[in-house]
Amino acid sequence: MRLSELLTPDRIRVPIRAQSKEGVLRELVELLVGGNGAAPDVLQAVMERERQFPTGIGYGVAVPHGKTPALANLIAVAGTARTPVPYETVDGEPVRLFFLLAGPESQAGAHVKALSRISRLVRREPIRASLLAASDAQEFYRILVEAEGGGGSA
């Protein structure tokens, strides 16, 4: 499974408008669910996961995620913040690059695969720098597709 299959340009927000951790999570969840009414359930699942174990993986990256029956499939959204957002991270650094994942318990395997794919990708500094420098969602998506080895339709 490629991230570029889970993410589409309309699920990428460049830049994220919120400036606080909760604001960013709320904004990304809204982007994830659109207007389907699942936002409170998804936000609750993501916030609950954050309370148990914060998802700031270091390098200025956070991968908030949650499992909820409110969604039928695993969905991902991403975004970049112009200014660093205070966030509990393993290295104490604030966050500018966000990937949020949510889906049902039944897709836990895909969920774990997507999380490990994201963390492998963002450990590479040139990719992180390119994603952060993207001027819009289309460019962010194109960088992601190229980082995953091409393919996909941009």
N, C-alpha and C positions, 0 to 999 in steps of 0.2 A: 504494500500500500504506500503510495506516495502522498506527501503532504499536499502537493499540487493537485491531487484528486479530491482531498478533503476541503481545501481552501479554494475559493474563487475570488476574483477581484472585488466582487460585491460583498465579500465577507472579510475584507481588509479595510481598516480605517487608518489613513495617513493624512493628517496627524490625529491622534486621539485628543479629544478636547478636555477631558477631565484631568485634574491635577492631584487627586488623592487616590489611594489604593482602592477604597470602596467605590469612588466615582468611576475609576477606570473599569473595575469589575462590572459595575452596573451598565456602563456604556457598551462594553463588549458583549455582555449577555443580551442586551437589547438588539445589537447587531446580529447576534447568533439566532435569536428566535423570531426576529421580525415582529409582526403584529399578531402572532398566533396565541397570545395569552399565557404561554408557558414561562414567561420571564420570572415571575416570583419563585416558582419551583426550581428553575435552573439556578437563579441567583442564590437561593437558599442552599442548594447542593454544593455550589462552588464555595460559598462563605463557610459552610460547615467543614469542608475539606481544608480550607485555609486555617480554621481554628485548630484543627488537629495537627496540621503540619504545613507551615507556609511554603509556597511553591516558587519562591525566588531561588533560581538555580545558580545564580552567580553570573558574572560577565555582563551585568546590567540587563538580565533576561528573567522573565517570570513566565511560568506555564500553569496558570490557574486551571483547575479542572474539577469536574464533579460528575457523579452518576445519578440519573434521575429517570423515573418511569414517564416523566412528562415528555420525553423525546423518544421518537421511534428509532432513530439512527444516531450514530456518532457524527457530531458536527464540530468543525473547528472555525475559529475566527482569529485574526491577528491584527496587530496595530503597533504603531510607534508613537511615542510621546516626544514632543519637541523639547520639553524640559524633564529632567529625571524625576520620577515619582518615588517618594519614600515608601519602602516595602521591606518586609522581613526577608532577607536573603542570606544564603550561606556565607557569602563573603562581605556582608555589610554594605554592599554598593546599592545605590538607588537604581531603579529600573526604567529603561526607555523602550524596551522591545518586549511585546506581549504576544503570547499564543494562548488562547483559551479553548479548551476542549470540553464538550459535554455530550453525554449519551446515556443510553439505558445500560443497566447492569449486564444484560445479555451480550453486550459488545465490549466487555472488559478486555478481552484479548486484543482487539483492534485498538482500544484505548491505550493500552500499555505500549503497543508497537508504535503508535503515533507519538507518544511521549518520548520514547527513546530516540525516534527519528529526529524529533525537534531538538533534543539535547545534543545529539551528535552533530547536527547541522550548525547550531549556534556556538558550538565550541570553536569553530573555525573563524578566527578573527576577521579575515577579509569578507566572509559572507555576512557576519554581524554588521560590519561597517557599511557594506553595500545596502543591506536591508534598512539600516538606520538613515542612510542618505537618500533613500527612495523618496521622490517628490510626490508620488501618488500611489494609489492602490495597484494600478496596472504595472508600474515599474517594480513595486515590491513583489508582485506575483511573478513577473518575468525573471527577476533575480532568483526567486525560489525555484522556479522550473529549471533554470540553468544550473543552480547549485545541486539539484537532484539528478543532473546528468541529461538535461534536455528533455525532449518528448513533451507531451501535453500540448494543448492548443492555447496560445497566449492571446 
